C-alpha cells in the first residue's frame, strides 16, 4: 500500500486520536502504551489492518519468509501445571506421557540426513530427570552429526529449571548451553508477563522477569531469540500492551530479538476449557497491533499450524511477514490443544502456493533470516 493511500485512510478516520496514532505510524514515531491500549479498544479492524499492512510493506515489501525445519519434543512430562496447557502430563502421572532418550532424539535428527532442513526446534515439558547435562550431551551429539544444523531450543521455563537444578547462575548456564551448540532461543514460555494474569494461568513457572533475564543473557552472548505472547484467554488489552512494552524495552537494549509470534489460546482438554476462544477478527487485530507497537522488531510471524492455513494466509495482510516453516513432523503442542491443523505438515510446494495465493513473494530463509532461495519465480504445480 502506497503512502498516499494510507494517508487518505488516516484522514478519513473520524476519531482524532486514531488519526494521531496513524500519523505517528507513517512517520515512524513510537506509539505510547495508552495509544496501544486505545487501538485494541477503539480502532476498527480495517483501520489497524491498513496501518499494519503499510508498515509491513515499508519494511519488507511483499516478501514472506518461511524455513525448512523440524521439531523434537523430548518429553511432555512436566513439573508445572499451567491452566492453559493441554500438552503436558504432571510428573505424578508420568506414565501417561513420553520421555525420549538421546538415542531416540538422534534417530529423529538422522532421519533428516540428506534433506534440506536448516533448523531443529527443541522444546518440551520440564522433566526433573532431564538435566542440563543431559541436554548438553544432546546438543553436542547433534552438532557432531550435523554441524551446520541450527539448533533453536528450550524456553526460559525449561532453562531456568535446568540451571537451578545444576546450581548455576543464568549467565553460567547459558554460556555452557551456547558453547555446547545451542544457537538461538525460541519464543515460548512467555505467555503473559503481567503478574495479575500470570499468577492465575501459570503461577508456578518462571516469572516474566526471569523470562526476560534469560533472553537478555542470551542476547549478551551474541545469540538471537524470538518472543511470543499467549492471547485470547482472560487477559485484557492493557496486559497485552504491558507484555509488548517489556519486549520493546529489552529490544531497545539488546537488539537480539528476531521475531514476535502471537500465540492463540486454544481451550481443548485443559483447565481453561470454559474460556471462549478468540474470534478471527480479534486474531487479525492482535497481529496488526503487534506490528504497530513492536516498532523495533524486524519480523512478525504467524504460526500456521495453530491458526490454520486460511487464517494464517489472511495475516499476511495484517502485518505478518513470516509464516514459520514446513514443520516437517507431527508437532503435538498445539494439535493436543485443539489447533486447526491436527497434522501440521506442509510441503515446500504447499507453503509456497499458500504465500503466492495471498499475492506475496515466498522466500526461504535460515533461522537468522539469511535468504536461502527466492521462490517467487519458481513454478509450482
C-alpha positions, 0 to 999 in steps of 0.5 A, a space after each residue: 500500500 502506497 503512502 498516499 493511500 494510507 494517508 487518505 485512510 488516516 484522514 478519513 478516520 473520524 476519531 482524532 486520536 486514531 488519526 494521531 496514532 496513524 500519523 505517528 505510524 507513517 512517520 515512524 514515531 513510537 506509539 505510547 502504551 495508552 495509544 496501544 491500549 486505545 487501538 485494541 479498544 477503539 480502532 476498527 479492524 480495517 483501520 489497524 489492518 491498513 496501518 499494519 499492512 503499510 508498515 509491513 510493506 515499508 519494511 519488507 515489501 511483499 516478501 514472506 519468509 518461511 524455513 525448512 525445519 523440524 521439531 523434537 519434543 523430548 518429553 511432555 512430562 512436566 513439573 508445572 501445571 499451567 491452566 492453559 496447557 493441554 500438552 503436558 502430563 504432571 510428573 505424578 502421572 508420568 506414565 501417561 506421557 513420553 520421555 525420549 532418550 538421546 538415542 531416540 532424539 538422534 534417530 529423529 535428527 538422522 532421519 533428516 540426513 540428506 534433506 534440506 532442513 536448516 533448523 531443529 526446534 527443541 522444546 518440551 515439558 520440564 522433566 526433573 530427570 532431564 538435566 542440563 547435562 543431559 541436554 548438553 550431551 544432546 546438543 553436542 551429539 547433534 552438532 557432531 552429526 550435523 554441524 551446520 544444523 541450527 539448533 533453536 531450543 528450550 524456553 526460559 521455563 525449561 532453562 531456568 529449571 535446568 540451571 537451578 537444578 545444576 546450581 548455576 547462575 543464568 549467565 553460567 548456564 547459558 554460556 555452557 548451553 551456547 558453547 555446547 551448540 545451542 544457537 538461538 532461543 525460541 519464543 515460548 514460555 512467555 505467555 503473559 508477563 503481567 503478574 495479575 494474569 500470570 499468577 492465575 494461568 501459570 503461577 508456578 513457572 518462571 516469572 516474566 522477569 526471569 523470562 526476560 533475564 534469560 533472553 537478555 543473557 542470551 542476547 549478551 552472548 551474541 545469540 538471537 531469540 524470538 518472543 511470543 505472547 499467549 492471547 485470547 484467554 482472560 487477559 485484557 488489552 492493557 496486559 497485552 500492551 504491558 507484555 509488548 512494552 517489556 519486549 520493546 524495552 529489552 529490544 531497545 537494549 539488546 537488539 537480539 530479538 528476531 521475531 514476535 509470534 502471537 500465540 492463540 489460546 486454544 481451550 481443548 482438554 485443559 483447565 481453561 476449557 470454559 474460556 471462549 476462544 478468540 474470534 478471527 477478527 480479534 486474531 487479525 487485530 492482535 497481529 496488526 497491533 503487534 506490528 504497530 507497537 513492536 516498532 523495533 522488531 524486524 519480523 512478525 510471524 504467524 504460526 500456521 499450524 495453530 491458526 490454520 492455513 486460511 487464517 494464517 494466509 489472511 495475516 499476511 495482510 495484517 502485518 505478518 511477514 513470516 509464516 514459520 516453516 514446513 514443520 516437517 513432523 507431527 508437532 503435538 503442542 498445539 494439535 493436543 490443544 485443539 489447533 486447526 491443523 491436527 497434522 501440521 505438515 506442509 510441503 515446500 510446494 504447499 507453503 509456497 502456493 499458500 504465500 503466492 495465493 495471498 499475492 506475496 513473494 515466498 522466500 526461504 530463509 535460515 533461522 537468522 533470516 539469511 535468504 536461502 532461495 527466492 521462490 517467487 519465480 519458481 513454478 509450482 504445480 
